[in-house]
Every structure is written in C-alpha cells, then in structure tokens.
C-alpha cells in the first residue's frame, strides 16, 4: 500500500474518561497517541482532528460560575478556541512523546482553526445542539428569561442550552494545514469542529454556534484531497437493525447502500448518524477516496483497510 494522506477524527472517548481532570485527559491522549503513530509507522501522512463536547461544556460551567462585570464570561466561539488550545497542547505533547518512543522523526503542530459557515444556514433559525450543564426546568426558564437563550429538555436528564449547529463550508487555515502536511508535519486541527466564523466582506466574525467535528473533518479531508477519512467512535463497526434479532455488522459498504440505510433511519441522530453522513459526503465528493468508521482499538484494521465499516463509491 502506497503512502496516503489520512485525516483521523478522534471521538470523545479518545480524550475524556470518567475523570475530567487535566491529568486524566492527558493520560487518555497518551494512550490514543500510541494508536495514532501506527499510521506514521505505515508511512502515511496524518492530520488529526478531535471533538471537544465535554470539555467545552465544563469550560462554560467555569465561565458562568465566575461571571461578573469585572470578569465577564467568554462567548462560545472563544470557549471553542480555548479548548482547541488545551486539547491541542495535550495531544501535541502525547504524539511527540509517542513518535520519539517509536524512533519516528516527525514534528507535530496544533492549529487554532476557524471553520467558515453560512450566515444563511437554517441552523441559525433553529438552534438544536445541546451544550453545557444540565439544569432543572425552573433554572432553565429563569435563564431563558434573563438571557434570551433557548433551552430544551434533553433525554430525561434535565434542561440544556441549545445553540445552532451549522454545516461547515470551508476551512480558513486550509493552506497552512496543506503546507504542514506537504512538509511532513502532523497538524492537529479543526478541534471541536473548529471555531465557527462567517465571512463579511474581507472579515471573519465568530458566531455563537458549534460545528459537528465529523462534518468539519469531512470538509477538511476533501479540501486537502485526503485519500482516507477515518472517523473513530466507540465501536468497531457500524450496525444496522441495532439490538434487534437481525442485527447486522457493516463491513464494506457502497455509497448507495449507506444512503439506503440512512433513509431507513437506521442510525441514531445524536450519535452514529452524523458520522455516517460525514463519511457519505466525503466519498461522494471524492469517489477515489474511502471513509472508515471504527474504534480506536481497531485502528490496525483501518490502516490495512480490511476492518471497520469501509464506505466506498
């Protein structure tokens, strides 16, 4: 197998365990890095993206707890940038350590990445992405009255603030990322889906929204013409008829088959569906490329392209 350009999108389980401390997250990323370097050992050029859902939720809690006129809470786009910085720092250290341990001479660079969205995206009219802490109904109603924010009841666990989740249309720093890859450097980028910005004239303006990291990773992979998009999640394979007597593991699947499963509503909207939709979108736009959805522990199968759920044109 020849040298490939691979975008690897890390799921939340690759960063955060039950312990939300910095030390625990750094340890989780050291474990993750041991898997990621296997791509480098295989001769691949990799670009790493990651989520930030739990981290940005915790940060918003901290911001709100300390909010005052003298020390105002930071807006959501800035909180996304802050978690890009912290997770990027931890992952950069972990990857550098693993590369050195395996005798691989590679540099790693974290990029604070702005992801362009459209001001006309319908998501801005219908905020739907839950973020931050769970509140009681009374607390949520009070927040809505005071701030004008929208809260919804989320999965029976309480009320959460919802924000728009627009689809990405471009990566502002794509030339920088491409230059790093061309020079053999591993970029860590579009963290948490990227900082959402809209373009007005020649300026970019941050907006109160979050972007799904799988869609941001797909947009990035297409922009830099990656050969392979690997979306890591908690299971080795995507399943259909999940938890039913006729449950089936998906191995090698065509675009048309995958689209049919989406039409049948086989995948949960809050978990597997965005990963499947991102994989479909990537292969649809890049028919010579492949997308693989699998677990971190199954990464060798992804590297050899003989395991996980492989989507091809």
Secondary structure as UniProt FT lines:
FT   STRAND          5..10
FT   HELIX           12..14
FT   HELIX           22..41
FT   TURN            42..43
FT   STRAND          45..50
FT   HELIX           53..65
FT   HELIX           76..101
FT   TURN            102..103
FT   STRAND          108..110
FT   STRAND          114..117
FT   TURN            119..120
FT   HELIX           122..125
FT   STRAND          129..135
FT   HELIX           137..147
FT   STRAND          150..153
FT   TURN            155..156
FT   STRAND          159..164
FT   STRAND          168..171
FT   TURN            172..173
FT   HELIX           174..182
FT   TURN            183..184
FT   STRAND          186..188
FT   HELIX           191..193
FT   STRAND          195..200
FT   TURN            201..202
FT   STRAND          203..206
FT   HELIX           213..223
FT   TURN            224..225
FT   STRAND          228..233
FT   STRAND          239..240
FT   TURN            242..243
FT   TURN            245..246
FT   STRAND          248..249
FT   STRAND          252..254
FT   HELIX           255..263
FT   TURN            264..265
FT   TURN            269..271
FT   HELIX           272..285
FT   TURN            287..288
FT   STRAND          290..295
FT   HELIX           296..298
FT   HELIX           299..303
FT   TURN            304..305
FT   STRAND          309..312
//
